[in-house]
Amino acid sequence: MPAWAGRCSIFKPQFLSLIVKKEISQISNTRSLVSFCFSPEEVISEKNIVIGELCASATLPGFRKGKVPKNIVAARFAPNIDARVKSALLNKAFEDAQKSANELNLLTVVDYSTEDLADGFLCKLAFDLRPNVELPDYKSIALTAFSEEVSGAEVEGELEQMKKQYSSYNSVDREARAGDYVKVNYEGTLEDGLPISAAAPQHKIYGKQTSTWEEAGNADVAGVQAVIQGVIGHRVGDKCEGEEVFPEGFFISQLAGKKATYSFEILDVRERVDPELNETFFKRYGVDSFEDLKAQIGTHLTKRKRSDGLLKQRDEIVHFLANSAKFELPESIIAKEVQGLVQMFINSQARNGIPVKLFEGRIGEISQTLLPTAEIRAKAALVLDKIAEVEKFETSNKDLEAMLLQDVALQRKDLGQYVRELRSDGNKLLDLRKRTLRGKVLDFLLETNSKGIAANKGVETAPAETSEAREVQADFKEAVVSENVGLLPAGADGEENVKSGPKRTRRSRKSKASPEEAAAETSEAEEVQADSEKAVVSGNVGLLPAGADGEENVESGPKKTRRSRKSKASPEEAAAEAGKPKENSPKKTRKPRKSKASPGENAENKKTPRRRKTKSE
């Protein structure tokens, strides 16, 4: 029995007419204990039911099936019968608590215990309580205005990145300069002489690398700056050393606050040669002239600024709602939100080419870092749910389709597989509906509170649709209509598929790319990394996943043991399984039937009968 159960007095009512007595006590501000005391009459009644079921299926020597006397079954399987009776009474207690969930403000069961009493049987269920949400003045939220104006310097900077994607890199016989790509071997050693490859073997990029490419002088890229900056001024064949001081809060605990020496050798130096701004270059971007290209860049940057501005305002709304919430969060809600954020973070890093195994052993550290964000998101989600209830918001199939497409685009999921997951898992579908509903509420709050901001007038409140979302639109309709795996009805139409630029293949970061590959991926990697960071910090991507809701969680209590007289299990097996939570056992696979052989094969396979020896033989 858990420690918290001992703090609540165990009552032993003397009841003759009462079958069950229920008592509710408070453990903390966010948790209550619901106790059920079953009378001896109820225990005996349940025991007779269990014995009757076992008698119907029992097969013992000397008795026909279903004809074993009750007293023999009760004596033979006494321990297992007792376990089944306790499980059945526990399920009854949970079912009764479920019926009173709204009345008692119960959110989800987090623990339970049972105890045999001299005059009955005691069940205790610990529930987290649903917070009492009081709404702030959500129609008067102060939002920061943003501008969509694009400067000439911003256009030039974007043009530079576009040229970089199609640049060539030529080997040069000179000292490396900032912006050159340098091929190096390097190895790091800590002050005590221990190689970093031994101190932190999972983080190879900080230990030892051979024939890896570095962009000289790039202070924004992840890696060893002692090498990235140290190669400047050196040429092919030079062997150098540089010092790297890792900050106290460095994400690799083995290196945090320590100094390391890196020895490196330069193998190649390549200079970037930008492409000419000619007709061939313009056609790559679907324009005819330099002026058209600059106009296209300006339009793209305007949309990006609009999207970033709206994202920031949505983040301000989320923080306002969370900060205005005066209620205390139950532990189960926080734990579920943290788990969702950790998974989101790991998935985003995996999509960027970082191996998942690098995060093994760091889940606790990552969870602690994300805890404040989880609390903000969880509180905001509960307030958004309350606003949806007050404003009477509902979700349509079209709304669900839009959120589904956003998930597919941002998380790079397989569309058909994701739809099948939603159809087979009710909790995932419920999560999708809740995120969709909260997204609608956020759009409503954004529109309502941005009307007075001059810079925002006429700006669409919905986030700009991504090219990935447009790409999967046609696939989604095909999955719904043709493959019959759709979540929504076949009539849920969307926009036509739009042509997007050539798809880029993301490279694994296990080995660094050549200068050409690295340049082509730089801008995309920066955008994806920025998006993933915003998703974790502000929570606007995959808006407020389930964990701050709990409506479905009330059903997550002790699992019922289904009684079925059709079962062919023996009493020992049936009783042994009683009281245990059901587990997902692997599906049995049928052995493939042997294919029938042809007449010729049968003739060959038949054994030749042995000939009897004659007397002469």
C-alpha positions as CSV (number, residue, x, y, z in Angstrom):
1,M,0.0,0.0,0.0
2,P,1.5,3.4,-1.0
3,A,2.6,5.8,1.7
4,W,-0.1,8.4,1.0
5,A,-2.8,5.8,1.7
6,G,-1.6,5.5,5.3
7,R,-2.3,9.1,6.0
8,C,-6.0,8.6,5.5
9,S,-7.8,6.9,8.4
10,I,-9.0,3.3,7.6
11,F,-12.7,3.2,8.5
12,K,-14.4,-0.1,9.5
13,P,-18.1,0.6,9.5
14,Q,-20.4,-1.9,11.1
15,F,-23.1,-2.1,8.5
16,L,-25.9,-4.7,8.2
17,S,-28.1,-3.2,5.6
18,L,-25.4,-1.2,3.6
19,I,-23.5,-3.2,0.9
20,V,-20.9,-0.6,0.2
21,K,-19.7,2.6,1.9
22,K,-17.8,5.3,0.1
23,E,-15.6,8.0,1.7
24,I,-13.7,10.9,0.1
25,S,-10.7,12.5,1.7
26,Q,-8.3,15.1,0.3
27,I,-4.6,14.2,0.1
28,S,-3.4,17.6,-1.4
29,N,-4.8,20.5,-3.3
30,T,-4.7,18.5,-6.5
31,R,-5.3,15.0,-5.3
32,S,-8.2,13.1,-3.5
33,L,-8.6,9.7,-2.1
34,V,-11.8,7.8,-2.8
35,S,-12.2,4.8,-0.5
36,F,-14.8,2.0,-0.9
37,C,-15.6,-0.5,1.9
38,F,-17.4,-3.6,0.7
39,S,-19.5,-5.5,3.3
40,P,-18.9,-9.3,3.9
41,E,-22.2,-9.9,2.1
42,E,-20.9,-8.2,-1.0
43,V,-17.6,-10.1,-0.9
44,I,-19.5,-13.5,-0.5
45,S,-21.8,-12.6,-3.3
46,E,-18.9,-11.8,-5.6
47,K,-17.1,-15.0,-4.5
48,N,-20.1,-17.1,-5.4
49,I,-20.2,-15.5,-8.9
50,V,-16.5,-16.4,-9.5
51,I,-16.9,-19.9,-8.2
52,G,-19.9,-20.4,-10.5
53,E,-17.9,-19.2,-13.5
54,L,-15.0,-21.6,-12.7
55,C,-17.4,-24.5,-12.2
56,A,-18.8,-23.9,-15.6
57,S,-15.4,-24.3,-17.3
58,A,-13.5,-26.5,-14.8
59,T,-12.2,-29.9,-16.0
60,L,-10.9,-32.1,-13.2
61,P,-10.2,-35.9,-13.2
62,G,-13.3,-37.9,-12.4
63,F,-15.7,-35.1,-13.4
64,R,-17.3,-34.0,-16.6
65,K,-16.8,-30.5,-17.7
66,G,-19.1,-28.2,-15.8
67,K,-20.1,-30.9,-13.3
68,V,-17.4,-30.3,-10.7
69,P,-19.0,-29.5,-7.3
70,K,-18.7,-26.0,-6.0
71,N,-17.0,-27.0,-2.7
72,I,-14.3,-28.9,-4.6
73,V,-13.6,-25.9,-6.9
74,A,-13.6,-23.5,-4.0
75,A,-11.1,-25.7,-2.1
76,R,-8.9,-26.5,-5.1
77,F,-8.6,-22.9,-6.4
78,A,-9.0,-20.9,-3.2
79,P,-6.0,-18.5,-3.7
80,N,-6.9,-17.7,-7.3
81,I,-10.5,-17.3,-6.5
82,D,-9.6,-14.7,-3.8
83,A,-7.5,-12.8,-6.4
84,R,-10.4,-12.7,-8.9
85,V,-12.8,-11.5,-6.2
86,K,-10.5,-8.6,-5.2
87,S,-10.0,-7.7,-8.9
88,A,-13.8,-7.6,-9.5
89,L,-14.5,-5.5,-6.4
90,L,-11.7,-3.1,-7.4
91,N,-13.3,-2.7,-10.8
92,K,-16.7,-2.1,-9.2
93,A,-15.1,0.7,-7.1
94,F,-13.5,2.3,-10.1
95,E,-16.8,2.1,-12.1
96,D,-18.6,3.9,-9.3
97,A,-15.9,6.6,-9.1
98,Q,-16.2,7.1,-12.9
99,K,-19.9,7.8,-12.6
100,S,-19.2,10.5,-10.0
101,A,-16.2,11.9,-11.9
102,N,-17.8,15.2,-12.9
103,E,-19.5,15.6,-9.6
104,L,-16.3,15.0,-7.6
105,N,-14.1,16.9,-10.2
106,L,-12.0,13.7,-10.7
107,L,-9.5,13.9,-13.5
108,T,-7.5,10.7,-13.7
109,V,-6.6,7.8,-11.4
110,V,-2.9,7.8,-10.4
111,D,-2.7,5.0,-7.8
112,Y,-4.8,2.4,-6.0
113,S,-4.5,-0.1,-3.1
114,T,-6.6,-2.9,-1.5
115,E,-6.8,-4.3,2.0
116,D,-8.6,-7.2,3.6
117,L,-10.7,-6.2,6.7
118,A,-12.2,-8.4,9.4
119,D,-15.6,-7.2,8.3
120,G,-15.2,-6.6,4.6
121,F,-12.9,-5.5,1.9
122,L,-11.3,-2.0,1.4
123,C,-10.4,-0.3,-1.9
124,K,-8.6,3.0,-2.2
125,L,-8.3,5.0,-5.4
126,A,-6.2,8.1,-5.6
127,F,-7.4,10.6,-8.2
128,D,-5.8,13.8,-9.5
129,L,-8.5,16.6,-9.5
130,R,-9.5,18.7,-12.4
131,P,-8.4,22.4,-11.8
132,N,-11.1,25.0,-11.3
133,V,-10.3,27.4,-14.2
134,E,-11.4,31.0,-13.8
135,L,-11.1,32.9,-17.1
136,P,-9.2,36.2,-17.4
137,D,-10.2,39.0,-19.7
138,Y,-9.1,37.2,-22.8
139,K,-10.5,39.8,-25.2
140,S,-8.1,42.5,-24.0
141,I,-4.6,40.9,-24.4
142,A,-1.9,43.4,-25.2
143,L,0.0,42.1,-28.3
144,T,3.2,43.4,-29.9
145,A,2.8,44.9,-33.3
146,F,5.1,43.7,-36.1
147,S,6.1,45.1,-39.4
148,E,6.2,43.3,-42.8
149,E,8.5,45.8,-44.4
150,V,11.6,44.3,-46.1
151,S,14.8,46.2,-46.3
152,G,17.3,46.1,-49.2
153,A,19.9,44.5,-46.9
154,E,17.5,41.7,-46.1
155,V,17.0,41.0,-49.8
156,E,20.7,41.0,-50.4
157,G,21.2,38.6,-47.5
158,E,18.6,36.2,-48.9
159,L,20.1,36.4,-52.4
160,E,23.5,35.5,-50.9
161,Q,22.1,32.4,-49.4
162,M,20.4,31.5,-52.7
163,K,23.7,31.9,-54.6
164,K,25.5,29.8,-51.9
165,Q,23.2,26.9,-52.7
166,Y,24.5,26.7,-56.3
167,S,28.1,27.7,-55.6
168,S,31.1,25.6,-56.7
169,Y,34.2,25.0,-54.5
170,N,37.6,25.0,-56.0
171,S,40.8,23.9,-54.3
172,V,43.3,26.7,-53.8
173,D,47.0,26.8,-52.9
174,R,46.9,29.6,-50.2
175,E,46.0,30.2,-46.6
176,A,42.4,29.5,-45.6
177,R,40.2,32.6,-45.2
178,A,36.8,33.1,-43.6
179,G,34.1,31.5,-45.8
180,D,36.4,28.9,-47.2
181,Y,35.7,25.2,-46.7
182,V,38.6,23.3,-45.1
183,K,39.0,19.6,-44.9
184,V,40.6,18.6,-41.6
185,N,41.5,15.8,-39.2
186,Y,41.2,16.7,-35.6
187,E,41.2,15.2,-32.1
188,G,40.5,16.7,-28.7
189,T,42.2,16.0,-25.3
190,L,41.1,17.2,-21.9
191,E,43.6,18.9,-19.5
192,D,44.1,15.6,-17.6
193,G,45.3,13.9,-20.8
194,L,42.1,11.9,-21.3
195,P,40.9,11.9,-25.0
196,I,37.5,13.3,-25.4
197,S,36.6,10.4,-27.6
198,A,37.0,8.3,-24.4
199,A,35.4,10.8,-22.0
200,A,32.3,11.3,-24.2
201,P,32.3,8.5,-26.8
202,Q,28.7,9.2,-28.0
203,H,29.6,12.7,-29.0
204,K,32.1,12.0,-31.8
205,I,31.9,15.5,-33.3
206,Y,33.7,16.8,-30.2
207,G,36.1,13.9,-29.9
208,K,37.9,12.8,-33.0
209,Q,37.0,13.4,-36.7
210,T,38.8,12.4,-39.9
211,S,38.4,14.1,-43.3
212,T,35.6,16.3,-42.2
213,W,34.7,19.7,-43.7
214,E,34.5,22.9,-41.8
215,E,33.4,26.4,-42.9
216,A,36.3,28.5,-41.7
217,G,35.2,31.3,-39.3
218,N,31.5,30.3,-39.1
219,A,30.7,31.1,-35.4
220,D,27.0,30.0,-35.7
221,V,27.5,26.4,-36.7
222,A,27.6,23.6,-34.1
223,G,31.0,22.1,-33.6
224,V,34.5,22.8,-32.3
225,Q,35.2,26.5,-32.6
226,A,38.8,25.9,-31.8
227,V,39.1,24.1,-35.1
228,I,36.6,26.2,-37.1
229,Q,38.3,29.5,-36.2
230,G,41.8,28.0,-35.9
231,V,42.1,26.9,-39.6
232,I,42.1,30.6,-40.7
233,G,45.5,31.6,-41.8
234,H,46.8,28.1,-42.4
235,R,47.3,26.1,-45.6
236,V,47.3,22.4,-46.7
237,G,49.8,20.3,-44.7
238,D,49.8,22.6,-41.6
239,K,49.5,20.9,-38.2
240,C,48.1,23.2,-35.5
241,E,46.6,23.3,-32.1
242,G,43.8,25.3,-30.5
243,E,42.1,25.5,-27.1
244,E,38.4,25.1,-26.5
245,V,36.8,26.1,-23.1
246,F,33.4,24.5,-22.7
247,P,30.9,26.5,-20.7
248,E,29.5,25.4,-17.3
249,G,26.1,24.6,-18.7
250,F,27.4,22.7,-21.7
251,F,25.0,20.0,-22.8
252,I,27.7,17.3,-22.6
253,S,28.1,16.8,-18.8
254,Q,31.6,15.2,-19.2
255,L,32.9,18.4,-20.9
256,A,30.9,21.1,-19.0
257,G,33.3,23.7,-17.5
258,K,36.4,22.0,-18.8
259,K,39.3,23.1,-21.1
260,A,40.4,20.9,-24.0
261,T,43.2,21.1,-26.5
262,Y,42.5,20.2,-30.2
263,S,45.2,19.2,-32.6
264,F,44.3,19.4,-36.2
265,E,45.8,18.9,-39.7
266,I,44.6,20.7,-42.8
267,L,44.1,18.4,-45.8
268,D,42.4,20.7,-48.3
269,V,41.2,24.3,-48.7
270,R,38.4,25.2,-51.1
271,E,37.3,28.6,-52.2
272,R,33.6,29.3,-52.9
273,V,32.8,30.5,-56.4
274,D,29.3,31.9,-56.8
275,P,27.3,31.2,-59.9
276,E,26.6,34.0,-62.4
277,L,23.3,35.7,-62.2
278,N,22.2,34.8,-65.6
279,E,19.2,33.2,-67.3
280,T,20.1,29.7,-66.1
281,F,20.2,30.9,-62.5
282,F,16.9,32.8,-62.8
283,K,15.1,29.8,-64.3
284,R,16.0,27.8,-61.2
285,Y,13.7,30.1,-59.3
286,G,11.0,30.4,-61.9
287,V,11.8,34.0,-62.9
288,D,13.0,35.8,-66.1
289,S,15.2,38.6,-64.7
290,F,17.1,39.9,-61.7
291,E,14.4,42.4,-60.9
292,D,11.8,39.6,-60.9
293,L,14.1,37.5,-58.6
294,K,14.4,40.4,-56.1
295,A,10.6,40.9,-56.2
296,Q,10.1,37.2,-55.5
297,I,12.6,37.4,-52.6
298,G,10.8,40.4,-51.2
299,T,7.4,38.6,-51.3
300,H,8.9,35.6,-49.7
301,L,10.5,37.6,-46.9
302,T,7.2,39.5,-46.3
303,K,5.3,36.2,-45.8
304,R,8.1,35.0,-43.5
305,K,7.9,38.2,-41.4
306,R,4.1,37.9,-41.3
307,S,4.3,34.3,-40.2
308,D,7.0,35.0,-37.6
309,G,5.0,38.0,-36.3
310,L,1.8,36.0,-35.9
311,L,3.8,33.2,-34.3
312,K,5.2,35.6,-31.7
313,Q,1.7,37.0,-31.0
314,R,0.3,33.5,-30.5
315,D,3.1,32.9,-28.1
316,E,2.2,36.1,-26.2
317,I,-1.4,34.9,-25.9
318,V,-0.3,31.5,-24.6
319,H,2.0,33.1,-21.9
320,F,-0.8,35.6,-21.0
321,L,-3.3,32.8,-20.4
322,A,-0.8,30.7,-18.5
323,N,0.3,33.6,-16.3
324,S,-3.3,34.5,-15.5
325,A,-4.1,31.0,-14.4
326,K,-4.1,30.9,-10.6
327,F,-4.9,27.2,-10.2
328,E,-2.4,24.5,-9.2
329,L,-1.6,21.9,-11.8
330,P,-1.9,18.2,-10.9
331,E,1.2,16.1,-11.2
332,S,-0.2,13.8,-13.8
333,I,-0.9,16.7,-16.2
334,I,2.6,18.1,-15.8
335,A,4.2,14.6,-16.3
336,K,2.2,13.9,-19.5
337,E,3.1,17.4,-20.9
338,V,6.8,16.9,-20.2
339,Q,6.7,13.5,-21.8
340,G,5.1,15.0,-24.9
341,L,7.7,17.8,-25.1
342,V,10.6,15.5,-24.7
343,Q,9.3,13.3,-27.5
344,M,8.7,16.3,-29.7
345,F,12.3,17.6,-29.1
346,I,13.9,14.2,-29.8
347,N,11.8,13.8,-33.0
348,S,12.8,17.3,-34.2
349,Q,16.5,16.5,-33.6
350,A,16.2,13.2,-35.4
351,R,14.6,14.9,-38.4
352,N,17.7,17.1,-38.5
353,G,20.0,14.1,-38.7
354,I,21.0,13.8,-35.0
355,P,20.9,10.1,-33.9
356,V,18.3,9.4,-31.2
357,K,20.8,7.3,-29.2
358,L,22.7,10.5,-28.4
359,F,19.8,11.4,-26.0
360,E,19.9,8.1,-24.1
361,G,20.6,8.7,-20.5
362,R,19.8,12.4,-20.8
363,I,16.0,12.1,-20.7
364,G,15.9,13.3,-17.1
365,E,18.1,16.3,-17.8
366,I,16.0,17.2,-20.9
367,S,12.8,16.8,-18.9
368,Q,14.0,19.1,-16.2
369,T,14.9,21.7,-18.8
370,L,11.5,21.5,-20.4
371,L,9.5,21.5,-17.2
372,P,8.8,25.3,-17.1
373,T,7.6,25.2,-20.7
374,A,5.4,22.2,-19.9
375,E,3.8,24.1,-17.1
376,I,3.0,27.1,-19.3
377,R,1.6,25.0,-22.1
378,A,-0.5,22.8,-19.7
379,K,-2.0,25.8,-18.0
380,A,-2.7,27.6,-21.3
381,A,-4.3,24.4,-22.6
382,L,-6.8,24.2,-19.7
383,V,-7.7,27.9,-20.2
384,L,-8.2,27.4,-23.9
385,D,-10.5,24.5,-23.3
386,K,-12.5,26.6,-20.9
387,I,-12.8,29.4,-23.5
388,A,-13.8,26.9,-26.1
389,E,-16.6,25.8,-23.8
390,V,-17.8,29.3,-23.1
391,E,-17.6,30.5,-26.7
392,K,-19.1,27.2,-27.9
393,F,-16.4,26.3,-30.4
394,E,-16.6,23.0,-32.3
395,T,-14.3,21.2,-34.7
396,S,-15.3,20.2,-38.3
397,N,-13.8,17.6,-40.6
398,K,-12.2,20.4,-42.5
399,D,-10.5,21.6,-39.3
400,L,-9.3,18.2,-38.5
401,E,-7.9,17.8,-42.0
402,A,-5.9,21.0,-41.7
403,M,-4.4,20.0,-38.4
404,L,-3.6,16.5,-39.7
405,L,-1.8,18.0,-42.8
406,Q,0.2,20.3,-40.4
407,D,1.3,17.3,-38.4
408,V,2.3,15.4,-41.6
409,A,4.3,18.4,-42.9
410,L,6.0,19.5,-39.8
411,Q,6.8,16.0,-38.4
412,R,7.5,14.5,-41.8
413,K,5.2,11.6,-41.2
414,D,3.9,9.1,-43.7
415,L,0.4,10.2,-44.4
416,G,-1.3,6.8,-44.8
417,Q,0.4,5.4,-41.7
418,Y,-0.5,8.4,-39.6
419,V,-4.2,8.2,-40.7
420,R,-4.3,4.5,-39.8
421,E,-2.8,5.3,-36.4
422,L,-5.5,7.8,-35.8
423,R,-8.2,5.4,-36.8
424,S,-6.9,2.6,-34.6
425,D,-6.0,4.7,-31.5
426,G,-8.9,6.6,-30.0
427,N,-6.6,8.6,-27.7
428,K,-4.5,9.9,-30.6
429,L,-7.7,10.9,-32.4
430,L,-8.9,12.7,-29.3
431,D,-5.6,14.5,-29.0
432,L,-5.9,15.6,-32.6
433,R,-9.4,17.0,-32.0
434,K,-8.3,18.8,-28.8
435,R,-5.3,20.4,-30.5
436,T,-7.5,21.4,-33.4
437,L,-10.0,23.0,-31.1
438,R,-7.3,24.9,-29.2
439,G,-5.9,26.1,-32.4
440,K,-9.3,27.5,-33.4
441,V,-9.5,29.3,-30.0
442,L,-6.0,30.7,-30.5
443,D,-7.0,32.0,-33.9
444,F,-10.1,33.6,-32.4
445,L,-8.0,35.3,-29.7
446,L,-5.4,36.5,-32.2
447,E,-8.1,38.0,-34.4
448,T,-9.9,39.6,-31.5
449,N,-6.9,41.1,-29.8
450,S,-5.1,42.3,-32.9
451,K,-7.9,44.4,-34.3
452,G,-6.5,47.5,-32.6
453,I,-3.0,47.1,-33.8
454,A,-2.5,49.2,-36.9
455,A,0.4,47.2,-38.3
456,N,-1.7,44.0,-38.2
457,K,-4.8,45.3,-39.9
458,G,-5.6,43.1,-42.9
459,V,-3.2,40.4,-41.9
460,E,-4.5,36.9,-42.1
461,T,-4.7,35.3,-38.6
462,A,-4.1,31.8,-39.7
463,P,-0.5,30.7,-39.9
464,A,1.0,30.7,-43.4
465,E,0.5,27.3,-45.1
466,T,3.8,25.5,-45.6
467,S,4.8,24.1,-49.0
468,E,5.0,20.7,-47.3
469,A,1.4,21.0,-46.3
470,R,0.4,21.8,-49.9
471,E,2.4,18.9,-51.2
472,V,0.6,16.3,-49.1
473,Q,-2.8,17.7,-49.8
474,A,-3.4,15.6,-53.0
475,D,-1.9,12.5,-51.2
476,F,-4.4,13.1,-48.4
477,K,-7.4,13.1,-50.7
478,E,-6.1,10.0,-52.4
479,A,-5.7,8.2,-49.1
480,V,-9.2,9.1,-48.1
481,V,-10.9,8.3,-51.4
482,S,-8.8,5.6,-53.1
483,E,-7.0,3.7,-50.3
484,N,-10.0,3.8,-47.9
485,V,-7.7,4.5,-45.0
486,G,-8.9,8.0,-44.3
487,L,-9.9,9.4,-41.0
488,L,-12.4,11.8,-42.5
489,P,-15.3,11.2,-45.0
490,A,-14.4,11.1,-48.7
491,G,-16.0,14.4,-49.3
492,A,-13.5,16.4,-47.2
493,D,-11.9,18.4,-50.0
494,G,-8.9,20.7,-49.8
495,E,-7.0,23.1,-52.0
496,E,-5.3,21.8,-55.2
497,N,-1.8,20.7,-55.0
498,V,0.6,23.5,-55.8
499,K,4.0,23.2,-57.5
500,S,6.8,23.6,-55.1
501,G,10.6,23.7,-55.7
502,P,12.7,20.6,-56.0
503,K,12.8,18.5,-52.9
504,R,16.1,18.4,-51.1
505,T,17.4,15.2,-49.6
506,R,18.4,15.7,-45.9
507,R,21.8,14.3,-45.2
508,S,22.7,12.5,-41.9
509,R,25.0,14.4,-39.7
510,K,27.1,11.4,-38.9
511,S,29.6,12.5,-41.5
512,K,30.0,16.1,-42.6
513,A,29.2,16.8,-46.2
514,S,31.3,18.2,-48.9
515,P,31.3,22.0,-49.4
516,E,28.7,21.8,-52.1
517,E,26.4,19.7,-50.0
518,A,26.9,21.7,-46.9
519,A,26.2,25.0,-48.7
520,A,23.0,23.6,-50.3
521,E,21.7,22.6,-46.9
522,T,22.7,25.6,-44.8
523,S,19.7,27.7,-45.2
524,E,17.2,24.8,-44.9
525,A,18.9,23.4,-41.8
526,E,18.9,26.8,-40.1
527,E,15.1,27.2,-40.8
528,V,14.3,23.7,-39.6
529,Q,16.4,24.2,-36.5
530,A,14.8,27.5,-35.7
531,D,11.3,26.0,-36.2
532,S,12.1,23.1,-33.8
533,E,13.5,25.5,-31.2
534,K,10.3,27.6,-31.4
535,A,8.2,24.4,-31.1
536,V,9.9,23.4,-27.9
537,V,10.1,26.9,-26.3
538,S,6.8,28.5,-27.4
539,G,4.7,25.4,-28.1
540,N,3.2,26.7,-31.3
541,V,4.1,23.8,-33.4
542,G,1.9,20.8,-32.6
543,L,-0.1,23.1,-30.5
544,L,-0.6,22.1,-26.9
545,P,-0.7,18.3,-27.2
546,A,-2.8,16.1,-24.9
547,G,-1.7,16.0,-21.3
548,A,-3.3,19.2,-20.2
549,D,-6.8,17.8,-20.6
550,G,-7.5,14.6,-18.9
551,E,-11.0,13.9,-20.1
552,E,-10.1,10.6,-21.5
553,N,-7.7,9.8,-18.6
554,V,-10.5,8.9,-16.2
555,E,-10.7,5.6,-18.0
556,S,-7.2,4.7,-17.3
557,G,-7.8,3.0,-13.9
558,P,-7.5,-0.7,-13.1
559,K,-8.3,-2.7,-16.1
560,K,-11.2,-5.0,-16.0
561,T,-10.9,-8.8,-16.2
562,R,-13.4,-9.9,-18.7
563,R,-15.5,-12.8,-17.6
564,S,-16.4,-15.1,-20.5
565,R,-17.9,-18.5,-20.3
566,K,-16.8,-19.2,-23.8
567,S,-13.2,-19.3,-22.7
568,K,-11.6,-22.7,-22.9
569,A,-8.9,-21.8,-20.3
570,S,-8.5,-24.1,-17.4
571,P,-9.5,-22.9,-13.9
572,E,-5.8,-22.6,-13.0
573,E,-5.1,-20.4,-16.0
574,A,-8.3,-18.3,-15.6
575,A,-7.6,-17.7,-11.9
576,A,-3.9,-17.0,-12.5
577,E,-4.8,-14.2,-14.9
578,A,-7.4,-12.7,-12.6
579,G,-6.4,-9.4,-11.0
580,K,-3.5,-8.8,-13.4
581,P,-3.6,-5.8,-15.8
582,K,-4.1,-6.9,-19.4
583,E,-1.0,-6.6,-21.6
584,N,-0.7,-6.4,-25.3
585,S,0.4,-9.8,-26.2
586,P,1.9,-10.4,-29.6
587,K,-0.5,-11.7,-32.2
588,K,-0.3,-15.3,-33.0
589,T,0.8,-16.0,-36.5
590,R,-0.5,-19.0,-38.3
591,K,1.9,-21.4,-39.7
592,P,1.8,-21.5,-43.4
593,R,0.0,-24.5,-44.8
594,K,2.1,-26.8,-46.8
595,S,1.3,-26.4,-50.5
596,K,-0.1,-29.5,-52.1
597,A,2.4,-31.3,-54.2
598,S,1.8,-32.3,-57.8
599,P,1.0,-35.9,-58.6
600,G,4.5,-36.3,-59.9
601,E,6.0,-34.9,-56.7
602,N,3.8,-37.2,-54.6
603,A,5.0,-40.2,-56.6
604,E,8.6,-39.3,-56.0
605,N,8.0,-38.7,-52.3
606,K,6.2,-41.9,-51.6
607,K,8.3,-44.4,-49.7
608,T,9.1,-47.6,-51.6
609,P,7.7,-50.6,-49.6
610,R,10.3,-53.0,-48.4
611,R,10.3,-56.3,-50.2
612,R,10.2,-59.4,-48.1
613,K,13.1,-61.8,-48.5
614,T,12.4,-65.2,-49.9
615,K,13.6,-68.4,-48.3
616,S,16.2,-68.8,-50.9
617,E,17.5,-65.4,-50.3
